[in-house]
Amino acid sequence: MNERSAAGAAGIGMTSARTRERLVQRLAEQGIRDPRVLDRIRNVPRHLFVDEALGSRAYEDTALPIGHGQTISQPYVVARMTEAVTLGGTPAKVLEVGTGSGYQAAVLAPLVGQLYTIECIEALLARAQERLRELGIRNVRFRHGDGHLGWPKQAPFDAILLTAAPHAVPQPLLDQLAEGGRLVAPVGPEGRQELLRLTRRGDQILRERLGFVSFVPLLGGVG
């Protein structure tokens, strides 16, 4: 089932083009410039990634609960992080730490060569796999594991994206970043998190601050 038929199957007003276009316009006004990213926000049916009871709020620019103490990030943050990862081209290999609902992966996957995604909560991972399969997104590989450790067998990565906040970027993730690669992550304790972009230049890691954000903490272990 492709995205159009999946959205059509829901058959409810929240999927209307007008509703999605309002969201896209708002994100553009907030500074999202890449037309590829805006197009993904427009076309990915976000209501499929939230509980049915919250479906009427799916196209609000807000985070929503998805169970297990986790959230689906607000569309602006998803777009901002996607833009930060794909700036200047199409990274060939990308690692996402924190699959969650699968929404960030659905937005990002068509803009990269191959996406590898790790989730420590098995129930969330299984649901995300099913949603992306229904949407016909085929360039994503899934792993149940501790995101702090990354995916060493697939490294190095041209980009790494964290969808939950560590207090500091785990060293194994920095070690798995390719030369010239960029890592985008919310970093810091709850209430004091910054979105950072770290770029590898030889033995140096260049650091850019992209603004203040609010994310759930990056969990360790598996569940």
C-alpha positions as CSV (number, residue, x, y, z in Angstrom):
1,M,0.0,0.0,0.0
2,N,1.5,3.4,-1.0
3,E,1.2,6.6,1.0
4,R,-1.8,7.8,-1.1
5,S,-3.8,4.7,-0.7
6,A,-2.9,4.4,3.0
7,A,-4.1,7.9,3.7
8,G,-7.2,7.3,1.6
9,A,-8.0,4.2,3.5
10,A,-8.5,6.3,6.7
11,G,-11.2,8.2,4.9
12,I,-11.4,11.0,7.5
13,G,-11.1,14.8,7.2
14,M,-7.8,15.0,9.1
15,T,-6.0,13.7,6.0
16,S,-7.2,16.6,3.8
17,A,-4.7,18.4,1.6
18,R,-5.8,21.7,3.1
19,T,-4.9,20.5,6.7
20,R,-1.5,19.3,5.6
21,E,-0.8,22.4,3.6
22,R,-1.5,24.7,6.6
23,L,1.1,22.7,8.5
24,V,3.7,23.0,5.7
25,Q,3.0,26.8,5.4
26,R,3.6,27.2,9.1
27,L,6.9,25.3,8.9
28,A,8.0,27.4,6.0
29,E,7.2,30.6,8.0
30,Q,9.3,29.2,10.9
31,G,12.4,28.8,8.6
32,I,12.2,25.4,6.9
33,R,13.5,26.1,3.4
34,D,14.4,22.7,1.8
35,P,11.5,21.9,-0.6
36,R,12.3,18.2,-0.4
37,V,11.7,18.3,3.4
38,L,8.5,20.3,3.1
39,D,7.2,17.9,0.5
40,R,7.8,15.0,2.9
41,I,6.0,16.7,5.7
42,R,3.1,17.4,3.2
43,N,2.9,13.8,2.0
44,V,3.7,11.5,5.0
45,P,0.4,10.7,6.7
46,R,1.3,11.6,10.3
47,H,-2.1,10.4,11.6
48,L,-1.1,6.8,10.9
49,F,1.8,7.2,13.4
50,V,-0.3,8.3,16.4
51,D,-3.1,6.5,18.3
52,E,-6.5,6.8,16.7
53,A,-7.8,8.8,19.7
54,L,-5.2,11.5,18.9
55,G,-5.8,11.5,15.1
56,S,-7.6,14.8,15.1
57,R,-4.4,16.4,16.4
58,A,-2.0,14.7,14.0
59,Y,-1.3,17.8,11.9
60,E,-0.8,20.2,14.8
61,D,2.8,21.3,15.2
62,T,3.1,19.6,18.5
63,A,4.6,16.4,20.1
64,L,2.2,13.7,21.0
65,P,2.4,10.6,23.2
66,I,2.9,7.2,21.5
67,G,3.0,5.0,24.6
68,H,5.9,3.5,26.6
69,G,6.8,7.0,27.9
70,Q,7.8,8.1,24.4
71,T,6.5,10.8,22.0
72,I,6.3,11.5,18.3
73,S,8.2,14.8,17.8
74,Q,6.5,17.9,16.6
75,P,6.7,18.3,12.8
76,Y,8.8,21.4,13.0
77,V,11.5,19.5,14.9
78,V,11.3,16.6,12.5
79,A,11.7,18.9,9.6
80,R,14.5,20.9,11.2
81,M,16.5,17.8,12.0
82,T,15.9,16.3,8.6
83,E,17.1,19.5,6.9
84,A,20.2,19.5,9.2
85,V,21.1,16.0,8.2
86,T,20.4,16.3,4.4
87,L,21.9,19.8,4.0
88,G,23.8,20.0,0.7
89,G,23.0,16.6,-0.7
90,T,21.8,13.0,-0.2
91,P,23.8,11.1,2.4
92,A,24.4,7.5,1.4
93,K,24.2,5.8,4.8
94,V,22.3,7.3,7.8
95,L,21.8,6.0,11.3
96,E,18.7,7.0,13.3
97,V,18.9,6.4,17.0
98,G,15.4,6.0,18.4
99,T,12.9,4.7,15.8
100,G,9.9,5.6,18.0
101,S,6.7,5.7,16.0
102,G,8.7,5.6,12.7
103,Y,7.5,9.0,11.6
104,Q,11.0,10.6,11.5
105,A,12.2,7.6,9.5
106,A,9.3,7.9,7.1
107,V,10.1,11.6,6.5
108,L,13.9,11.0,6.1
109,A,14.2,7.7,4.3
110,P,13.4,8.9,0.7
111,L,16.0,11.7,1.1
112,V,18.9,9.3,1.9
113,G,20.5,6.3,0.3
114,Q,20.0,3.7,3.1
115,L,18.6,4.4,6.5
116,Y,19.5,2.2,9.5
117,T,17.3,2.7,12.6
118,I,17.7,1.4,16.2
119,E,15.0,1.3,18.9
120,C,15.4,-0.1,22.4
121,I,11.6,-0.7,22.9
122,E,10.7,-3.8,20.9
123,A,6.9,-3.1,20.8
124,L,7.5,0.4,19.2
125,L,10.0,-1.1,16.7
126,A,7.5,-3.7,15.5
127,R,4.8,-1.1,15.0
128,A,7.2,1.2,13.1
129,Q,8.2,-1.6,10.8
130,E,4.6,-2.3,10.0
131,R,3.8,1.3,9.2
132,L,6.8,1.9,7.0
133,R,6.1,-1.4,5.1
134,E,2.5,-0.3,4.6
135,L,3.8,3.0,3.1
136,G,6.1,1.2,0.7
137,I,9.3,2.6,2.2
138,R,11.9,-0.1,1.5
139,N,15.3,1.5,2.2
140,V,15.2,1.1,6.0
141,R,16.8,-1.5,8.1
142,F,15.7,-2.0,11.7
143,R,17.5,-3.2,14.8
144,H,16.3,-3.8,18.4
145,G,19.1,-2.6,20.6
146,D,20.7,0.1,22.7
147,G,21.1,3.2,20.7
148,H,24.1,4.4,22.8
149,L,26.1,1.7,21.1
150,G,25.1,2.6,17.5
151,W,25.4,0.0,14.8
152,P,29.2,-0.8,14.5
153,K,28.9,-3.4,11.8
154,Q,27.3,-0.9,9.4
155,A,29.6,2.0,10.3
156,P,30.8,4.5,9.2
157,F,27.8,6.6,8.6
158,D,27.5,9.8,6.5
159,A,25.0,11.1,9.1
160,I,23.6,10.1,12.5
161,L,20.4,11.4,13.9
162,L,19.2,11.1,17.5
163,T,15.5,11.4,18.2
164,A,16.0,11.3,22.0
165,A,18.3,13.4,24.2
166,P,21.5,12.1,25.9
167,H,23.2,14.3,28.5
168,A,26.3,14.0,26.2
169,V,26.7,12.5,22.8
170,P,27.8,8.8,23.3
171,Q,31.4,8.3,22.1
172,P,30.5,5.1,20.1
173,L,28.3,7.3,17.9
174,L,31.0,9.8,17.3
175,D,33.4,6.9,16.5
176,Q,30.9,5.7,13.8
177,L,30.7,9.0,12.0
178,A,32.4,9.1,8.6
179,E,34.9,11.8,7.6
180,G,32.8,14.9,6.7
181,G,29.8,13.2,8.3
182,R,27.4,15.1,10.5
183,L,25.6,14.0,13.7
184,V,22.4,15.9,14.7
185,A,21.1,15.4,18.2
186,P,19.3,17.1,21.1
187,V,21.7,17.1,24.0
188,G,21.3,17.9,27.7
189,P,19.1,17.3,30.7
190,E,15.3,17.8,30.5
191,G,14.5,21.4,30.4
192,R,17.9,22.5,29.1
193,Q,18.4,20.7,25.8
194,E,20.1,22.1,22.7
195,L,19.9,20.8,19.2
196,L,23.5,20.3,18.0
197,R,25.1,19.5,14.7
198,L,28.5,17.9,15.0
199,T,30.7,17.5,11.9
200,R,33.8,15.3,11.7
201,R,36.8,16.9,10.1
202,G,39.8,14.6,10.6
203,D,40.4,14.3,14.3
204,Q,38.3,17.3,15.1
205,I,34.5,17.5,15.7
206,L,33.0,20.9,14.7
207,R,30.0,21.9,16.8
208,E,27.0,24.1,15.7
209,R,24.1,25.1,17.9
210,L,20.8,24.9,16.2
211,G,18.4,26.0,18.9
212,F,16.7,24.9,22.1
213,V,14.5,21.9,22.1
214,S,12.6,19.5,24.3
215,F,13.0,15.7,23.9
216,V,12.5,12.6,26.0
217,P,15.7,11.2,27.4
218,L,17.7,8.7,25.4
219,L,17.1,5.4,27.1
220,G,19.8,2.7,27.7
221,G,19.5,-1.0,27.4
222,V,16.6,-2.8,25.6
223,G,13.0,-3.5,26.6
